[in-house]
Amino acid sequence: MDARRKLPTLLLIEDDMISREVTATVLTMSGYQIYTAEGGEVALTQLESGRSSPDVILMDAQMPGLSGTALMAALRQRVEARIILVSASQPPAELLEAADGFLQKPFNADTLSSLLNERRQRRPALLRILEDPGEPVVNQEILAQLRVMMPPAGVREIFVAVTADLERRMQLLEMAIDRGDAGEIRRIGHAIKGGCGMAGAVQAARIGALLEDTAFLDTGDKLDNSMMLLRDLRAATERLERMLDNEFASQ
């Protein structure tokens, strides 16, 4: 019974009855508590009524009605859960980017467990990135494109704005951590990932992605994980500021 309690609660959204029933049976026999929904609208109704409160959502990549990124966005507004795409073929890139993982059909409980455990190992990978002196602070291809599009002073202004925005968001992040507001932590992470990603500030963007990642925050001590990422974000911001001094010293 203790082993069963350690497994996450699942919500399977699958329009094909055979796939839905077989998957639910296999995962239930492996110890998972699993809810099922035959489509996106049904899943949202379940969540809104409180009939299911999943830790992980397994979502078919191709369904009639509400599906795809629109369904993912609606799910994320209602519950903090990992969303894993399930499909017999490779889903489109935009779906993979929006999801928290992908499982190829057919899969079993061991495959699901491996995916969830793999996501728990993302923290050590990030530490190796920040500790590697050769890891670029800024994507050099994006930096080169910006240099072509505008004078050096203009490029510098962009990264000054990025660092100023990071300073502001770190203050908001610290307050959200103090409140234990996981939803706000995810929103801040999403904003950092998007803004820094567009500017090419790769280290800060990666940390933003982890702050947005419910799977990481829900692993172990949520507060401790958030505080570690806040410290990493400060380090990445300091590296970005040093890059500004080195690259644009005369601007």
N, C-alpha and C positions, 0 to 999 in steps of 0.2 A: 504493500500500500504506500509506503514512503517513497519508493521509486516512482510510482505513478504520480505523486504530488509534484515531483520535481520537473515533470514534463510540461511544456507550455500547452495551454488550451488553444485549440485550432478552430478556425472557421473556414470551411471549404466552399468556395463559390464555383459551381460547375453546372453547366446547362445540360450536359449529356448524362442521362440517368444511370447508365451502366458504369461510366467512369466515376460518377459521384458515389454510387453505392459500393463499388469495389474498393475505391480509395478509402472511403470512410470505414469500411469493415477491416481492411488491412491495418490502418492506423489505430483503430480502436483496440484490435487484438494485440497491438504492440504497446498498449498502455496509455495512449493519448485520449483525452476527452475532446471530442470533435462535434461541432455543429455543422450543418450543411444548409446551403441555399442554392436554389436552381437558377439564380440570376442576380444581377446587381441590385435591382429594385428590392427584391426579397431580402437580400443581405442588409441593405440600409434599414429596412423596416425592423428587422431583428435587432439591429444595434440600437435603434432609437427606442424600441420598446424595452430594452434591457434583457431580452431573451437570450442573448449571447454576449459575452465579454471576452473576446479572444486576445491572446498574446501574439498569435501569428495568424495571418490570413493567407490561405492558399487560393489563388485566383486564376481561373482559366484565362488564357491570353486572348481567346477569340470566342465571344458570346454575342447573341442577339441582344438588342436593347442597350441599356446602360452598361458600358464596358470600357476597357482600355484606360487611358490616362484620366478620362473624365470620372470613371468609377474610382480610380485610386485617389483622386483629389477629394471626392465625396467621402470615401472611407477615412481618410486622414483627418477630415474635419470632425469626425464622430468618435474616433478611437485611436489611441496610441498603440499601434501594433505593427509588427513587421509585415510587409506585403511581399509575398513570394509568387512570382508568375509560374504557371504550370502550363506546359504545351508539348505537343508531340513534335513540333518543328521550332526552328529558331524564331523568336518573336522579333518584331521591328526594333530598331535601335532606340527609338524614343520610349518604348515600353520598358526595355531593359534599364534605361537610364532612370526612369521614374520609380522602378521597383527596388526592393531591397534584396532581391535574389531571384534565381531562376532554377527550376527543376524540369528536366526533360522527362516526358512520359515514355514508358512506364517508370515509376519510381517506387521505392519502398521506404519503410520507416528508417532503415539505416542510412539511406541516401539523404533523407530529410535531416536526420540527426547530424550527419557530417556537414551539411550546409550550415546549420545553426551553429555548430562548434567552430566552423571555419570563420564565421563572422565574429566570433568572440576573440579571435587571434589578431584582429586588425589593430589593436592598441600597440603591441610590440612592433608591428611593421611601421607604424607612424613614428615611434621613437627612433627607429633606425634611420628614418628619413631625416629627422631633425638633428640627429647626432652625426650625420655624414657631411663633412665640410665641403664635399664636392657636389652636393645636391644644390641645383640652382634655386635661388630665392624667387626669380622671375623667369617665366618661360621666354627663352631667348628669341624664339620665332615671333611671338607676339610683340616683344620689345622692338624687334627689327621692323615689324610692320608699322608700329607707332612712330618710329623714327622717320620712316618714309612719308607718313601722312602729315607730320607736323614738326615744327622746330624743336630742338632739345628742351627749351624752356617750357613748351607745351606738354611734352612727355613728362617732364619733372612735375608739373602741376597735377597731372593725373595721379601719380604715385604719392604725392603729398596729400591729395584728397583721399586716397585709399588708406593711408596710415592714419589720417585724422578720423576717418570713419571707423577704422578698427579700434582706435582709442575709445570712441564713443560707445561702440558696441560692447567692448570689454567691460565698461562700467555697467551697462545694462545687463550683461551676462552675469556679472558678479551679484547684482541685486536679485536676478532670477534664481541663481543658485541658492542664495540665502533664503529665498522664499520656498525653495523646493518646487519651482514652477517648471516642470518638464516641457510643457507645451511652449512656453516662452523661450526656453533654451533651444528647442528645435527650430522655432521661427528665427531666432537670431542666427543659428547655424546655417539655416537655409539662405538668409540674406548675405552672410559672409561668403558662403560657397559660390553664390551667383555673382556678386560684385567682384570678388577677388579673382574668380575664374575668368570673367570677361577681361580684366586688366592683366591677367597672366601671373598674378601673385600666387604661385602654385602651392607653396607651403601653407599659407593662411587658408586657401581654398580647401585643401585637404582636411584641415582641422575643422573648418566649417561643416564639411560633409559628415565628419564623425559626430559633431554636436547635433546635427540633424538626425543622426542615425539612432532611432529608438532601440534597435537591437543592441547597440553598444551601451547606451545609457542604462538599459534594463539589465545589464550583465553585472553581477556583483553589487558593490556599493555605488548607487547612482550618484550621490553627492560627491564621493571621492573621485569617480570617473570624470565628472564635470569639472571639478577643481583642477585635476591634472591637465585636462584639455585647455582650461583657461591659462594655466602656466605655459603650456606649449604655444598658445596663441600669442602670449606676450613675447615669448622668445622669437617667434616667427615675425612679429611686428618689428622687433628690434633689428632683426636681420634685414628686413625691408628698408628700415631707416638707414642702416649702414650702407646698403646698396645705393641709396639715393646720394649719400655723401661721396661715395666712390665714383659713381657713374656720372653725376652731374655736379661735381665740386665747383665748377666755374660758372654755373648757371644762376 
